[in-house]
Amino acid sequence: MSAPKKAQMTGGVPRIDLLERLRETQIVDYKPVLPAEILSLILEHLTVLDLVHCARVSKRMREMVYDDTRWVRRLQLMGCWNEAAARTAAEEARRKKVDSINTTQEQQLKKAAAVNSSTSARAIIEAPGGSRKPSIPHVSVTTAQQGTPISRVDVVNRQEGENDGFDFVALSPSTPEPLPDHHPVDTLSTLEVISTARSLRGAARQEYGRIHGALNLYYKDALRSKHPSNARIFRVYRDPIQQAAMLSQLVKFANSDLSLGWQAREEKVLLMISAFEDAVSHEFEEGLKLDDVDGRMKKYAHVLVTLNGGQRAVDLWITDNPVIKDRAALGDPMDCISPNNQDHLFLEEAHAFLSHLSSAFNAQVAVIDRVFPASVSVVIPYLQKLGNEVLASYIDTLFVYLQGKSTESYVRAISGVYDQSLRFAKTLRPPQASGDEFYEAVDKLVADIFAPYAATYFSEELAFFKRRSEIEVSGWERQLSQQDASLESMYMTNINRQADKRDFLSSFKKVVMMPVNVLPSFDISSRFGGKSPATRATDNDDTLNAHQAQTSQGSSRPDTPNLPNGPMMLVSRSGTPIPEPPTTELAAKAAILKSKLESIRTLFSLEVALNLVHMAKSSIDRAAVFARVKGIFDADARNECEVIFIMLLKTLGDRHVKAGFDQAVTQLANYNPRAASDQSQPGVAPLVMFLELVNVGDLIQQMLDVFYEQELVATKLTDRHDFLNPTVKEKKRFEQMLDERVAAGLNKGIEVLMAEVEFVCATTQNVEDFNPGATGMVINKIVDITPSNTAIWVVEVVSAHTKMLVGSTDKNMLDVFNQEIGLRLFATLCKHLKRQRISVAGSVKLISDMNHYFVFVQSLKNRDLLEYFKALRELAQIYLIDPSDAKELAAIIADADRFHGIFRAEEVYEYAERRADWYQIKSRVEKAMYGIGCCMM
């Protein structure tokens, strides 16, 4: 229900409504129109004095001016604020405050318990300020890094009408009197006012006020001075070190000046510092000219370091360095090249150059340690300057000249000089207080110098090896085509091939894997130490050429393929010059082994294989030098070494080994024992050649295995456990190719050998061997129990060829070969036995032959094969039975267990038909076996 309305009154004096007047009053808002963000931005561009004036305007402006982040920013601009130290100090202060509060409360509780008055205890605890102490800004400065205390705040003398705007807080009861303008308070502490600033949250304004009070007077005076020399700093401080320290602080202090016109003021300060730096640099140059190391050079270098880090002094010292100025006296790169033969290098000249450069550098490092402080980086810039203008100039001149003249010298020079440069880097003496960064800088410098040539070197090295290997193999093939390739008979000699191969491989491991070093060996006490594989391999091709000459003198060929650009001693057929004795163990063993392998001179050349391995080793040793420093060229160098080894396998396998085996198999297939010219010696010439070829092929494979293990695996240039690695795959392909060629040749060789056995049996077996008196000659009453000449000849032929494989193939392949030889020999003897006519008197000779075959097969150590020849020996017994014992003969023929299932009764019956008296006993034997002539069955 609404309230009743009052009736309107008319006439009379009108009432005055006070509320109406109050409603008409406007509320005036006195808040600032500008936002706080804009005000804060304006405050950033005010001087310190204007900031203090603004702080007096209102409480809000005071809070904005005294905001700690504003002063932290100014300290950061001067480079004297450490955020990590500030965070650590704040956490430590918070921890101490909490500990203090807890300690105070515990003490109050103990005191309250002592008087046994709970009311008093609560009063003590709840009393205002009972647990707090008055907070006084901490303005005494103690550097967190140095721990140097300052007893009071440094206050500069204020000029009349000026005020720095900071409230003076004294820690002592008396206020110090203002000092005159010409002498600031504690000039020594002013030198370190910025470096001793602490990073304390909540006290940044006090810290900046201390710095401002110490440096603002000098800053204003420097801006007012008409000439830099009239500045107050040079009047108060007379020591150049102190002057440099003050000027360095003025530059940092000027960075905190954000008010209008700061660019002009900063330029004025920098101009004064530049004038001071020019004067000090002039004094340093005078000391440099006079070689006053421990005097003026050291003094003014420290002044420049204090001023701005000393880069001006470093540049002056490096520019006027005598090593860089007189670099021509260290050595001439053209001295490394022979004037008569550009393919011959004198890398000892490069070694001498690097040795002189190392000595000069170490002497200059000693000067650096005497002149410059340890905190200044002088060696690294000096090293870069020295490398770019001295070392790089020497190397560039040498490599550019050789690149267009001789590829062989080019690749040798790059690898050899790089190896010497790495050793040179290890002889450099680092300065004092230097760490691993010095050697990292040296390695990087060497890598940067050789980086433009690395890619070219790898491609040239690979092409160089490929070209030389092609020349080696092609030259050998060309010389074979120019001479008579007719086969000569091979006179089998008593040679222990397995022992010869072991002897040769032992020399190969010792000599081939450690080639002779052509370079002069460095003294052990020298900077460069001992020999490196790469240095040894840079010029070892002369040794290879000499080795070729030594190993080729025992050959019946006119000469052997020459290395490119290498001399070779030729031996003519017409003359018989006295050969010089081999000078190395490997050369002697190679000559001996080569004299025993004359039969395969038209198929294989162990000399070519050795030369190819030497070439590959030289190239890999040169490329492996670049794999020493990790992360620079190591990946490319490892890949280069793997590619060279793969190319070695392809050249040696496809071009040399495979072609030789194919030719040997072809000769085996075309062999006809009846067309052989010489039958006086046991042996199949093509098979002998092939088996010798198997021995040499196995020897080459073992050489490659040794080379792979010692050159690639042992030096960690490849991973043999990585089945996807190209070298592992190519090596397996080479071994598989060799096994396939050996298997194909052995299959064909067995056929040829059995053909030879059949030929021997057919042509040498005498009719009266097994049937004395068959030709009408008088029978000798003395029974000969020795084997026949045919049996002896067959065993010699077969055993001579089987022994050749011992030690050249694995046991499994050897067992398969022997078993196949034995089975085919068994079949050949059975066929030969069916062609003979055997009497009782001749059976003794037959049994002797069978025993001779059995003893030979027993030496093969194959039990399964031995059962066949046991049965064959039992079969020979049927010819020894007298004709009167026909029933006994029939019983033997019918006894299947007697022959261990090798011969059936029908087959034994066929052999019995070869008896000389068979037609006399046939009926009685058949009657005993089949019952022919009996009435009852």
SETOR-266330 format. One record per residue (C-alpha): x, y, z; residue number from 1. Coordinates in steps of 0.25 Angstrom, whole numbers, always signed. Example, Ala and Ser with C-alpha at 12.3 -4.5 7.8 and 13.67 -1.06 7.14 Angstrom:
x y z nr
+49 -18 +31 1
+55 -4 +29 2
***
This chain:
x y z nr
+0 +0 +0 1
+6 +13 -4 2
+7 +25 +5 3
-3 +36 +4 4
+0 +49 -4 5
+1 +62 +3 6
-9 +73 -2 7
-3 +84 -10 8
-4 +97 -3 9
-6 +110 -11 10
-1 +124 -7 11
+8 +128 +4 12
+23 +129 +4 13
+30 +117 -3 14
+39 +107 +5 15
+54 +106 +3 16
+58 +91 -1 17
+72 +89 +4 18
+73 +75 -2 19
+70 +81 -16 20
+82 +90 -14 21
+90 +78 -10 22
+86 +71 -22 23
+90 +82 -31 24
+104 +81 -26 25
+114 +75 -35 26
+125 +65 -30 27
+138 +69 -35 28
+148 +58 -37 29
+162 +61 -34 30
+169 +48 -39 31
+180 +51 -49 32
+175 +51 -64 33
+188 +43 -69 34
+188 +28 -67 35
+199 +22 -58 36
+206 +16 -70 37
+208 +29 -77 38
+213 +35 -64 39
+223 +24 -62 40
+228 +26 -76 41
+230 +41 -73 42
+237 +38 -61 43
+247 +29 -68 44
+252 +42 -76 45
+254 +51 -64 46
+267 +54 -58 47
+270 +49 -44 48
+268 +63 -38 49
+254 +64 -45 50
+250 +50 -40 51
+253 +55 -25 52
+244 +67 -28 53
+233 +59 -33 54
+234 +50 -21 55
+230 +61 -12 56
+217 +64 -20 57
+209 +54 -14 58
+209 +40 -7 59
+205 +33 -20 60
+216 +40 -28 61
+226 +36 -17 62
+222 +22 -18 63
+224 +23 -34 64
+238 +29 -32 65
+243 +20 -22 66
+238 +8 -29 67
+250 -2 -28 68
+249 -7 -43 69
+252 +7 -48 70
+265 +8 -41 71
+268 -7 -44 72
+267 -3 -58 73
+277 +8 -57 74
+287 -1 -50 75
+285 -11 -61 76
+288 +0 -71 77
+301 +2 -64 78
+304 -13 -64 79
+305 -15 -48 80
+292 -22 -45 81
+292 -37 -44 82
+279 -44 -44 83
+283 -57 -39 84
+291 -51 -27 85
+278 -42 -24 86
+269 -54 -23 87
+279 -62 -14 88
+280 -50 -5 89
+265 -48 -4 90
+263 -63 -1 91
+274 -62 +10 92
+268 -50 +16 93
+254 -56 +16 94
+260 -69 +23 95
+267 -60 +33 96
+254 -52 +36 97
+246 -65 +38 98
+257 -70 +48 99
+257 -57 +55 100
+242 -57 +57 101
+242 -71 +62 102
+254 -69 +72 103
+247 -56 +78 104
+234 -63 +80 105
+241 -75 +87 106
+248 -66 +96 107
+235 -58 +100 108
+228 -71 +102 109
+239 -76 +112 110
+239 -63 +119 111
+224 -63 +121 112
+224 -77 +126 113
+235 -73 +136 114
+226 -62 +143 115
+214 -72 +142 116
+205 -61 +137 117
+197 -64 +124 118
+192 -50 +123 119
+206 -43 +124 120
+210 -53 +113 121
+199 -50 +104 122
+202 -35 +106 123
+216 -37 +102 124
+213 -45 +90 125
+202 -36 +85 126
+209 -22 +88 127
+211 -14 +76 128
+225 -15 +70 129
+228 -25 +81 130
+234 -35 +71 131
+239 -25 +61 132
+250 -15 +60 133
+250 -2 +52 134
+253 -4 +38 135
+265 +5 +34 136
+270 +5 +20 137
+283 -2 +19 138
+292 +8 +12 139
+306 +2 +16 140
+312 -4 +4 141
+318 -18 +4 142
+321 -24 -9 143
+316 -38 -10 144
+327 -42 -19 145
+339 -36 -12 146
+333 -34 +3 147
+339 -20 +4 148
+331 -12 +15 149
+329 +4 +14 150
+327 +11 +27 151
+317 +21 +22 152
+310 +27 +10 153
+319 +35 +0 154
+312 +48 -1 155
+317 +59 -11 156
+318 +73 -8 157
+305 +80 -13 158
+307 +93 -21 159
+298 +105 -16 160
+284 +103 -21 161
+286 +89 -25 162
+281 +76 -18 163
+283 +62 -23 164
+269 +59 -17 165
+273 +47 -8 166
+270 +47 +7 167
+282 +47 +15 168
+282 +35 +25 169
+294 +35 +34 170
+298 +23 +42 171
+306 +31 +52 172
+300 +42 +61 173
+308 +53 +55 174
+306 +59 +41 175
+319 +60 +33 176
+321 +74 +28 177
+321 +77 +13 178
+335 +76 +6 179
+340 +86 -4 180
+338 +84 -19 181
+352 +81 -22 182
+354 +69 -13 183
+343 +58 -13 184
+341 +49 -1 185
+350 +36 -1 186
+355 +36 -16 187
+361 +22 -15 188
+347 +16 -12 189
+341 +24 -23 190
+350 +17 -33 191
+342 +4 -30 192
+328 +10 -27 193
+321 +3 -38 194
+329 -11 -37 195
+325 -11 -22 196
+310 -9 -24 197
+301 -19 -18 198
+289 -26 -24 199
+279 -25 -13 200
+264 -24 -16 201
+258 -13 -9 202
+271 -5 -8 203
+273 -2 -22 204
+270 +13 -20 205
+280 +14 -9 206
+291 +7 -17 207
+288 +16 -29 208
+289 +28 -20 209
+302 +24 -15 210
+308 +23 -29 211
+301 +36 -33 212
+307 +43 -21 213
+321 +38 -25 214
+321 +40 -40 215
+311 +51 -43 216
+320 +62 -40 217
+331 +57 -49 218
+320 +54 -60 219
+315 +69 -59 220
+329 +74 -59 221
+333 +66 -72 222
+321 +72 -79 223
+325 +86 -75 224
+339 +85 -79 225
+343 +92 -92 226
+356 +83 -93 227
+357 +68 -89 228
+370 +71 -81 229
+363 +81 -72 230
+353 +71 -67 231
+353 +69 -52 232
+357 +55 -53 233
+371 +58 -58 234
+372 +68 -47 235
+368 +59 -35 236
+375 +46 -41 237
+389 +47 -46 238
+392 +32 -48 239
+388 +27 -62 240
+382 +14 -57 241
+372 +22 -47 242
+369 +32 -58 243
+365 +20 -67 244
+357 +14 -56 245
+349 +27 -54 246
+347 +29 -69 247
+342 +15 -70 248
+332 +17 -59 249
+327 +30 -65 250
+324 +23 -78 251
+315 +13 -70 252
+309 +24 -62 253
+306 +32 -75 254
+298 +19 -79 255
+288 +22 -68 256
+285 +36 -73 257
+272 +35 -79 258
+267 +50 -79 259
+266 +58 -91 260
+279 +61 -99 261
+286 +49 -94 262
+292 +46 -108 263
+300 +59 -108 264
+305 +57 -93 265
+309 +43 -97 266
+316 +47 -109 267
+324 +58 -100 268
+328 +47 -91 269
+333 +38 -102 270
+341 +49 -108 271
+348 +51 -95 272
+351 +36 -94 273
+355 +35 -108 274
+365 +47 -106 275
+371 +39 -94 276
+371 +26 -101 277
+379 +33 -113 278
+389 +38 -103 279
+391 +25 -96 280
+392 +17 -109 281
+403 +27 -114 282
+411 +24 -101 283
+409 +9 -104 284
+414 +10 -118 285
+426 +17 -113 286
+429 +6 -104 287
+427 -4 -115 288
+437 +2 -124 289
+447 +3 -112 290
+443 -12 -109 291
+441 -7 -94 292
+433 -20 -90 293
+433 -19 -75 294
+433 -3 -75 295
+424 +5 -84 296
+417 -6 -92 297
+413 -13 -79 298
+408 +0 -72 299
+400 +6 -83 300
+395 -8 -87 301
+389 -9 -73 302
+383 +6 -75 303
+376 +2 -88 304
+371 -11 -82 305
+365 -3 -70 306
+359 +7 -79 307
+352 -1 -89 308
+357 -15 -89 309
+370 -12 -96 310
+366 -16 -111 311
+374 -4 -116 312
+386 -9 -110 313
+384 -23 -115 314
+382 -18 -129 315
+394 -9 -128 316
+403 -21 -123 317
+398 -31 -134 318
+399 -21 -145 319
+414 -18 -142 320
+417 -32 -138 321
+431 -36 -144 322
+427 -50 -147 323
+416 -45 -157 324
+424 -34 -163 325
+436 -43 -165 326
+429 -56 -169 327
+437 -58 -182 328
+449 -61 -173 329
+442 -74 -167 330
+442 -81 -181 331
+439 -82 -195 332
+428 -92 -200 333
+435 -94 -213 334
+447 -100 -205 335
+438 -113 -204 336
+438 -115 -219 337
+449 -122 -226 338
+454 -113 -237 339
+458 -125 -246 340
+445 -134 -243 341
+432 -128 -238 342
+427 -141 -234 343
+437 -142 -223 344
+434 -133 -210 345
+443 -129 -199 346
+433 -129 -188 347
+445 -127 -178 348
+445 -112 -183 349
+430 -111 -178 350
+434 -117 -165 351
+445 -107 -164 352
+436 -95 -167 353
+426 -100 -156 354
+437 -102 -146 355
+442 -88 -148 356
+427 -83 -147 357
+425 -91 -134 358
+438 -85 -128 359
+434 -71 -132 360
+420 -72 -127 361
+424 -78 -113 362
+434 -66 -112 363
+422 -56 -114 364
+413 -63 -104 365
+424 -61 -94 366
+423 -46 -97 367
+408 -46 -96 368
+409 -52 -82 369
+418 -41 -78 370
+411 -29 -85 371
+396 -32 -84 372
+387 -36 -72 373
+382 -51 -72 374
+368 -46 -73 375
+371 -40 -87 376
+369 -50 -99 377
+382 -47 -108 378
+386 -60 -112 379
+374 -64 -120 380
+373 -52 -129 381
+388 -53 -130 382
+387 -67 -134 383
+376 -64 -144 384
+385 -53 -150 385
+397 -62 -151 386
+389 -73 -157 387
+383 -65 -168 388
+394 -57 -172 389
+406 -66 -170 390
+402 -81 -169 391
+390 -80 -179 392
+399 -72 -189 393
+410 -82 -189 394
+400 -94 -191 395
+392 -87 -202 396
+405 -84 -210 397
+409 -98 -209 398
+396 -105 -212 399
+392 -95 -223 400
+405 -98 -230 401
+404 -113 -229 402
+390 -114 -233 403
+392 -111 -247 404
+406 -118 -248 405
+405 -132 -242 406
+393 -139 -236 407
+402 -149 -228 408
+410 -138 -222 409
+397 -130 -219 410
+391 -141 -211 411
+404 -144 -204 412
+406 -130 -200 413
+392 -127 -195 414
+392 -140 -186 415
+407 -138 -181 416
+405 -123 -178 417
+392 -125 -171 418
+398 -136 -162 419
+410 -127 -159 420
+401 -116 -156 421
+393 -124 -146 422
+407 -127 -139 423
+410 -113 -140 424
+398 -109 -133 425
+402 -118 -121 426
+415 -111 -120 427
+409 -97 -118 428
+410 -93 -103 429
+397 -87 -98 430
+398 -74 -89 431
+396 -73 -75 432
+382 -76 -69 433
+377 -82 -82 434
+368 -94 -83 435
+364 -104 -94 436
+359 -93 -103 437
+373 -90 -107 438
+375 -103 -114 439
+361 -103 -119 440
+364 -90 -126 441
+377 -96 -131 442
+370 -108 -137 443
+359 -99 -143 444
+369 -90 -149 445
+376 -102 -156 446
+363 -107 -161 447
+359 -94 -166 448
+372 -93 -174 449
+370 -107 -180 450
+355 -106 -182 451
+356 -101 -196 452
+365 -112 -201 453
+358 -124 -193 454
+347 -127 -203 455
+357 -126 -215 456
+367 -134 -208 457
+357 -146 -205 458
+353 -146 -220 459
+367 -145 -225 460
+372 -156 -216 461
+361 -165 -220 462
+364 -162 -235 463
+379 -164 -233 464
+377 -178 -227 465
+367 -182 -237 466
+377 -177 -248 467
+389 -184 -243 468
+382 -197 -240 469
+377 -197 -254 470
+390 -195 -260 471
+396 -206 -251 472
+386 -216 -255 473
+386 -212 -270 474
+401 -211 -271 475
+402 -226 -266 476
+391 -230 -276 477
+398 -223 -287 478
+411 -229 -285 479
+405 -243 -284 480
+398 -241 -298 481
+412 -237 -304 482
+419 -250 -300 483
+417 -265 -302 484
+406 -269 -293 485
+408 -284 -296 486
+407 -293 -284 487
+420 -300 -279 488
+420 -313 -271 489
+420 -312 -256 490
+430 -321 -249 491
+424 -324 -235 492
+434 -321 -224 493
+433 -324 -210 494
+428 -310 -205 495
+421 -308 -192 496
+411 -297 -197 497
+404 -295 -184 498
+417 -292 -177 499
+421 -283 -188 500
+408 -275 -187 501
+409 -274 -172 502
+424 -269 -174 503
+420 -259 -185 504
+408 -254 -177 505
+416 -252 -165 506
+425 -243 -173 507
+414 -236 -179 508
+408 -232 -166 509
+421 -227 -161 510
+426 -220 -173 511
+414 -216 -182 512
+406 -211 -171 513
+418 -202 -167 514
+424 -196 -179 515
+438 -190 -180 516
+437 -175 -177 517
+444 -166 -187 518
+443 -154 -179 519
+454 -151 -169 520
+450 -156 -156 521
+449 -145 -145 522
+457 -146 -133 523
+450 -151 -121 524
+453 -139 -113 525
+448 -130 -124 526
+434 -123 -124 527
+428 -132 -134 528
+432 -145 -127 529
+432 -158 -135 530
+427 -163 -148 531
+412 -163 -152 532
+406 -173 -162 533
+402 -162 -171 534
+416 -156 -171 535
+421 -169 -174 536
+412 -172 -185 537
+413 -158 -192 538
+425 -162 -200 539
+427 -177 -199 540
+424 -180 -214 541
+439 -179 -217 542
+440 -191 -207 543
+430 -198 -215 544
+437 -196 -228 545
+450 -201 -222 546
+442 -213 -216 547
+436 -216 -230 548
+450 -216 -236 549
+455 -226 -225 550
+443 -235 -226 551
+443 -235 -241 552
+457 -239 -243 553
+454 -254 -241 554
+443 -255 -251 555
+445 -262 -265 556
+436 -251 -271 557
+444 -239 -278 558
+439 -229 -268 559
+427 -226 -259 560
+416 -215 -260 561
+422 -202 -255 562
+416 -192 -246 563
+413 -179 -252 564
+424 -169 -251 565
+433 -179 -244 566
+446 -186 -249 567
+447 -200 -251 568
+459 -209 -253 569
+457 -218 -265 570
+463 -232 -267 571
+465 -236 -281 572
+464 -251 -286 573
+477 -250 -294 574
+486 -245 -282 575
+487 -251 -268 576
+491 -239 -259 577
+494 -242 -245 578
+482 -238 -237 579
+483 -230 -225 580
+479 -236 -212 581
+466 -232 -206 582
+468 -221 -196 583
+455 -224 -188 584
+449 -236 -182 585
+436 -235 -190 586
+444 -234 -203 587
+452 -246 -200 588
+440 -255 -196 589
+432 -250 -208 590
+444 -254 -217 591
+444 -267 -211 592
+429 -270 -212 593
+429 -264 -226 594
+440 -274 -231 595
+430 -285 -226 596
+418 -280 -233 597
+424 -279 -247 598
+413 -288 -252 599
+402 -277 -251 600
+410 -265 -256 601
+400 -264 -268 602
+388 -264 -258 603
+392 -257 -245 604
+402 -248 -241 605
+405 -247 -226 606
+414 -235 -229 607
+402 -227 -235 608
+394 -231 -223 609
+404 -226 -213 610
+406 -213 -221 611
+391 -210 -221 612
+391 -213 -206 613
+402 -203 -204 614
+395 -193 -213 615
+382 -194 -205 616
+390 -193 -192 617
+397 -180 -196 618
+384 -174 -200 619
+377 -179 -187 620
+388 -174 -178 621
+388 -160 -185 622
+373 -159 -184 623
+372 -164 -170 624
+380 -152 -165 625
+368 -144 -167 626
+360 -153 -158 627
+368 -150 -145 628
+361 -137 -142 629
+346 -140 -138 630
+335 -133 -144 631
+343 -126 -155 632
+347 -135 -166 633
+346 -149 -159 634
+333 -153 -166 635
+338 -150 -180 636
+351 -156 -177 637
+345 -169 -172 638
+336 -170 -185 639
+348 -167 -193 640
+356 -179 -187 641
+344 -188 -189 642
+343 -184 -203 643
+358 -187 -206 644
+357 -201 -200 645
+344 -204 -208 646
+351 -199 -220 647
+363 -208 -216 648
+354 -220 -215 649
+347 -218 -228 650
+360 -215 -236 651
+367 -227 -230 652
+355 -236 -231 653
+348 -233 -244 654
+360 -229 -252 655
+371 -238 -247 656
+366 -250 -238 657
+353 -253 -245 658
+360 -253 -259 659
+371 -262 -255 660
+361 -272 -249 661
+353 -272 -262 662
+365 -274 -270 663
+369 -286 -262 664
+356 -292 -263 665
+356 -291 -278 666
+369 -297 -278 667
+364 -309 -270 668
+352 -311 -279 669
+361 -311 -291 670
+371 -321 -285 671
+374 -334 -292 672
+383 -343 -285 673
+386 -351 -298 674
+391 -338 -305 675
+400 -335 -293 676
+415 -333 -298 677
+422 -338 -286 678
+417 -350 -278 679
+430 -353 -271 680
+425 -345 -258 681
+413 -348 -250 682
+402 -337 -250 683
+392 -330 -259 684
+398 -316 -263 685
+385 -308 -263 686
+380 -314 -250 687
+394 -311 -244 688
+392 -297 -249 689
+378 -296 -243 690
+382 -302 -230 691
+393 -292 -229 692
+384 -282 -233 693
+375 -286 -221 694
+387 -284 -212 695
+390 -270 -217 696
+375 -266 -217 697
+374 -271 -202 698
+387 -263 -199 699
+382 -251 -206 700
+369 -252 -198 701
+377 -253 -185 702
+385 -241 -189 703
+373 -233 -190 704
+367 -238 -177 705
+380 -234 -170 706
+379 -220 -178 707
+365 -218 -174 708
+367 -222 -159 709
+379 -213 -157 710
+377 -201 -166 711
+362 -199 -165 712
+356 -207 -153 713
+368 -205 -143 714
+369 -190 -146 715
+353 -189 -145 716
+351 -184 -159 717
+340 -194 -161 718
+331 -203 -153 719
+332 -218 -157 720
+320 -221 -148 721
+311 -212 -157 722
+305 -222 -167 723
+300 -210 -175 724
+314 -204 -177 725
+318 -203 -191 726
+332 -209 -188 727
+326 -221 -181 728
+317 -224 -192 729
+328 -222 -203 730
+337 -231 -195 731
+327 -242 -194 732
+324 -241 -209 733
+339 -242 -212 734
+340 -255 -203 735
+327 -260 -209 736
+333 -258 -223 737
+346 -265 -219 738
+338 -277 -213 739
+330 -278 -226 740
+342 -278 -235 741
+349 -288 -226 742
+337 -298 -226 743
+335 -297 -241 744
+350 -299 -243 745
+350 -311 -234 746
+338 -318 -240 747
+345 -317 -254 748
+359 -320 -248 749
+353 -333 -242 750
+348 -337 -256 751
+362 -334 -262 752
+369 -342 -251 753
+361 -354 -253 754
+363 -353 -267 755
+378 -353 -265 756
+376 -365 -255 757
+369 -373 -266 758
+379 -369 -276 759
+390 -374 -266 760
+383 -387 -264 761
+381 -389 -278 762
+395 -386 -283 763
+404 -391 -272 764
+397 -404 -267 765
+405 -416 -272 766
+397 -428 -276 767
+406 -437 -268 768
+404 -429 -255 769
+391 -437 -252 770
+393 -449 -261 771
+407 -453 -261 772
+411 -461 -274 773
+400 -456 -282 774
+410 -451 -293 775
+417 -465 -293 776
+429 -460 -285 777
+435 -468 -274 778
+428 -466 -261 779
+437 -462 -249 780
+435 -472 -238 781
+438 -461 -228 782
+425 -454 -225 783
+425 -439 -225 784
+417 -433 -214 785
+420 -419 -217 786
+409 -410 -223 787
+410 -408 -238 788
+416 -396 -245 789
+402 -392 -249 790
+397 -392 -235 791
+409 -384 -230 792
+407 -374 -241 793
+392 -372 -239 794
+394 -370 -224 795
+405 -360 -227 796
+397 -352 -237 797
+385 -351 -228 798
+392 -349 -215 799
+400 -338 -221 800
+388 -330 -225 801
+380 -332 -212 802
+392 -327 -204 803
+393 -314 -211 804
+379 -310 -205 805
+384 -312 -191 806
+384 -299 -184 807
+378 -291 -196 808
+363 -294 -194 809
+355 -296 -182 810
+353 -310 -176 811
+339 -312 -181 812
+343 -310 -195 813
+355 -318 -194 814
+347 -330 -188 815
+337 -329 -200 816
+348 -328 -210 817
+355 -341 -204 818
+342 -348 -203 819
+339 -345 -217 820
+353 -349 -222 821
+352 -362 -214 822
+338 -366 -220 823
+342 -363 -234 824
+355 -370 -232 825
+347 -382 -227 826
+339 -382 -239 827
+351 -381 -248 828
+358 -393 -241 829
+345 -401 -243 830
+344 -398 -257 831
+359 -401 -259 832
+358 -414 -252 833
+347 -419 -261 834
+357 -417 -273 835
+367 -426 -267 836
+369 -441 -267 837
+374 -446 -254 838
+380 -459 -250 839
+382 -466 -237 840
+397 -463 -238 841
+394 -448 -242 842
+384 -446 -231 843
+395 -444 -221 844
+400 -431 -229 845
+385 -427 -230 846
+383 -428 -215 847
+396 -420 -213 848
+390 -409 -222 849
+377 -409 -214 850
+385 -408 -201 851
+393 -397 -207 852
+380 -389 -211 853
+374 -392 -197 854
+386 -386 -190 855
+385 -374 -198 856
+370 -372 -196 857
+373 -374 -181 858
+382 -362 -181 859
+370 -354 -185 860
+364 -356 -172 861
+350 -359 -177 862
+343 -370 -171 863
+331 -371 -181 864
+341 -371 -192 865
+349 -382 -186 866
+338 -392 -186 867
+338 -392 -201 868
+352 -396 -202 869
+351 -406 -191 870
+340 -413 -200 871
+350 -411 -212 872
+361 -418 -204 873
+351 -430 -200 874
+347 -431 -215 875
+362 -434 -219 876
+361 -446 -210 877
+352 -453 -220 878
+364 -454 -230 879
+373 -461 -220 880
+364 -474 -218 881
+369 -486 -225 882
+360 -492 -236 883
+357 -504 -228 884
+350 -496 -218 885
+339 -492 -227 886
+328 -494 -215 887
+337 -485 -206 888
+337 -474 -218 889
+322 -475 -219 890
+320 -473 -205 891
+329 -461 -205 892
+321 -455 -217 893
+308 -458 -210 894
+312 -452 -197 895
+306 -437 -197 896
+311 -434 -183 897
+325 -436 -187 898
+325 -424 -196 899
+317 -415 -186 900
+306 -413 -196 901
+316 -406 -206 902
+315 -417 -216 903
+303 -426 -219 904
+305 -440 -223 905
+302 -438 -237 906
+313 -427 -237 907
+323 -437 -230 908
+319 -447 -240 909
+323 -438 -252 910
+337 -435 -245 911
+339 -450 -243 912
+337 -452 -258 913
+350 -445 -260 914
+358 -457 -254 915
+367 -463 -264 916
+361 -477 -261 917
+347 -472 -261 918
+342 -481 -272 919
+348 -493 -265 920
+341 -491 -252 921
+328 -483 -257 922
+319 -495 -257 923
+323 -500 -243 924
+322 -486 -238 925
+308 -484 -244 926
+304 -498 -239 927
+308 -494 -225 928
+301 -481 -226 929
+289 -483 -234 930
+288 -499 -233 931
+289 -501 -248 932
+289 -516 -251 933
+281 -521 -238 934
+269 -529 -240 935
+262 -524 -228 936
+261 -509 -225 937
***
